[in-house]
């Protein structure tokens, strides 16, 4: 995939160099002009396809099962999405492991944990939940990704058109999307490494589009009497004392003070089996496809510096003075290191 893109780029570069270093004939000049016009037309078509894909995920009614593969792990889920008046309603059900479901009404999200009998309520941070994984204007993405058509395929029994977003730098991954030809809805998303190989993917295995009953987005757990209701343990935070420089194209979308438990989830566990909790500062950056989070907390005793990679996710932990920094992102390790090295506590 990427080899074809690179070869095309080299040929265009050679044509441009020859055009400027030699006195071109009228036929050669027409050829260069035709190539440029063709490239512009292709880019415009890809932008329109991205826009249609983004719009379809927000305005269509659909319900389907999908599989998410990250490294050796594979998980299945079901998403149901309904637009009712001014409300965008969505239910995400985890089908593997412990039962869990998330119900969204516009920006408000409620997560149901039936084993612990807990309902957690919070506002969503990003809008990049499959199949609505694009959260930026397509023309902005084109500044950091080269858009290429990649033919037609079938996913979940439906014909789809493939598009590749090849990164213009080494600080982000590439992506390959396949969108339903009839509606534009994203059916499969693949994350590609620098060699163009798939390192993470998510795809529908079954999908119904249109004719979805509104009742299908209602919570499965209607009777929550006796359940604990928790609000997200996050509040806006002032991080002006910290300097964090993200890769080009990544914009700050949130900065909060968050309570993290040792179980790895925000909020508290039941009182009789409550893990230790700690308060951290979190700042989130996104380029509309990938997100990078920086967690800052005091103390670093008993922790070992290092990096971990799982699928497209890279995590780096390091000490900085009296603080422990954790940088997490769906970006290459080089981007995580660059962000970590940029973090500074400004002198007061």
C-alpha positions, -999 to 999 in steps of 0.1 A, spaced: 0 0 0 26 25 11 51 13 -15 26 23 -43 22 57 -26 60 63 -23 66 53 -60 39 77 -72 54 104 -51 89 97 -65 76 98 -101 58 131 -94 90 146 -79 111 134 -109 86 150 -133 87 183 -114 125 183 -113 128 176 -150 102 202 -157 122 229 -140 157 218 -150 150 214 -187 131 235 -212 99 215 -214 80 209 -246 44 219 -247 35 182 -245 56 177 -213 42 208 -197 7 195 -204 17 161 -188 28 178 -156 -3 199 -155 -25 169 -161 -8 150 -133 -12 178 -108 -48 182 -118 -54 145 -114 -38 145 -80 -59 174 -69 -91 157 -81 -81 125 -63 -75 144 -31 -108 162 -34 -126 130 -39 -109 114 -8 -118 144 13 -154 141 2 -154 104 11 -140 112 46 -166 138 51 -194 114 41 -180 87 64 -179 112 93 -214 124 87 -229 89 83 -217 78 117 -235 107 133 -268 109 113 -276 73 104 -295 47 125 -276 15 127 -268 -15 149 -241 -41 145 -215 -64 161 -178 -56 156 -145 -71 165 -115 -52 179 -81 -67 175 -51 -53 193 -19 -73 192 -29 -109 203 -61 -97 220 -95 -98 203 -127 -85 218 -162 -83 204 -189 -56 210 -222 -44 197 -231 -8 190 -266 6 184 -270 42 172 -302 62 168 -309 98 160 -342 110 176 -349 147 170 -320 166 185 -307 137 205 -280 113 193 -284 81 213 -260 52 214 -255 20 233 -222 1 233 -223 -35 248 -192 -55 255 -198 -91 244 -167 -107 258 -155 -110 294 -173 -93 322 -207 -77 311 -205 -40 307 -225 -14 287 -222 23 279 -253 44 270 -248 78 256 -273 107 252 -255 134 232 -225 142 254 -237 124 286 -224 89 291 -236 63 316 -216 31 321 -233 1 337 -213 -25 357 -237 -52 368 -212 -72 387 -203 -43 410 -238 -28 407 -224 6 398 -235 32 373 -209 58 364 -219 91 347 -196 114 329 -192 136 298 -174 121 269 -140 135 261 -135 126 224 -159 116 197 -138 89 182 -159 58 191 -162 33 163 -176 38 137 -174 76 144 -136 75 148 -129 107 128 -131 137 150 -116 165 128 -123 183 96 -111 162 67 -92 191 52 -73 195 85 -63 158 84 -50 163 48 -23 185 62 -8 156 81 -19 126 60 -17 118 23 -50 105 11 -51 76 -14 -79 55 -28 -73 17 -24 -100 0 -43 -133 -18 -34 -138 -46 -10 -166 -64 10 -170 -62 48 -198 -77 68 -215 -86 35 -215 -51 22 -195 -34 -6 -171 -8 7 -146 16 -7 -111 17 8 -91 48 15 -56 50 30 -43 79 51 -5 78 49 12 100 76 34 128 63 58 123 93 70 96 116 50 108 146 17 92 137 4 59 123 -12 54 89 -49 43 86 -69 23 61 -106 28 62 -133 9 43 -166 28 40 -200 14 29 -206 23 -7 -243 29 -2 -242 50 29 -206 60 36 -207 44 71 -173 31 82 -173 -7 82 -136 -14 90 -106 7 103 -71 -6 103 -40 11 119 -8 7 99 28 9 111 57 25 92 59 -6 69 22 -4 61 14 -35 81 -17 -38 102 -10 -35 139 -46 -29 151 -80 -32 135 -117 -29 142 -144 -42 119 -181 -49 117 -190 -86 114 -227 -79 111 -245 -45 105 -280 -33 100 -284 3 87 -318 20 90 -350 9 106 -335 6 141 -361 8 169 -353 36 194 -359 12 223 -328 -7 214 -306 21 228 -323 19 262 -301 5 291 -304 -33 295 -303 -27 333 -335 -8 339 -339 -15 376 -308 -1 393 -323 3 428 -296 -5 453 -268 3 428 -242 29 436 -244 60 413 -210 76 407 -202 108 389 -169 109 371 -141 119 395 -128 146 372 -127 184 375 -112 210 353 -75 217 363 -50 244 358 -19 230 342 -3 264 334 27 255 355 35 226 331 47 229 295 38 200 272 45 201 235 25 177 214 34 166 178 23 190 150 -14 188 144 -23 176 179 -46 201 197 -53 201 235 -89 190 240 -90 184 278 -71 191 310 -85 177 342 -77 165 377 -87 128 379 -90 102 406 -73 69 395 -77 36 414 -50 9 414 -76 -13 395 -70 11 366 -104 26 364 -116 61 375 -139 61 405 -141 38 435 -146 1 440 -170 -12 467 -160 0 501 -153 -35 514 -128 -41 486 -116 -7 477 -82 -3 460 -59 26 468 -67 57 449 -45 86 438 -51 120 423 -35 128 389 -35 156 364 -43 147 329 -40 166 296 -53 151 264 -42 160 228 -58 148 196 -52 152 158 -87 140 151 -77 103 147 -52 95 175 -51 108 211 -22 113 235 -27 116 272 -2 129 297 -7 120 334 12 139 361 13 129 397 35 135 427 59 108 440 77 81 420 89 57 447 88 21 438 83 26 401 105 16 373 110 38 343 103 22 309 81 18 279 54 -7 269 37 -13 235 5 -32 228 -8 -30 193 -9 7 183 -7 18 220 26 30 234 31 39 271 61 56 287 67 61 324 95 84 338 105 104 368 109 141 366 120 157 399 94 149 425 68 138 399 59 107 380 49 112 344 30 87 322 25 94 285 0 72 267 -10 74 231 -21 56 199 10 69 181 45 56 174 70 53 202 90 82 188 60 106 193 56 94 229 93 100 236 91 135 220 62 144 242 78 130 273 110 149 266 91 182 261 74 182 295 87 209 318 76 223 352 80 260 348 97 279 376 74 301 396 
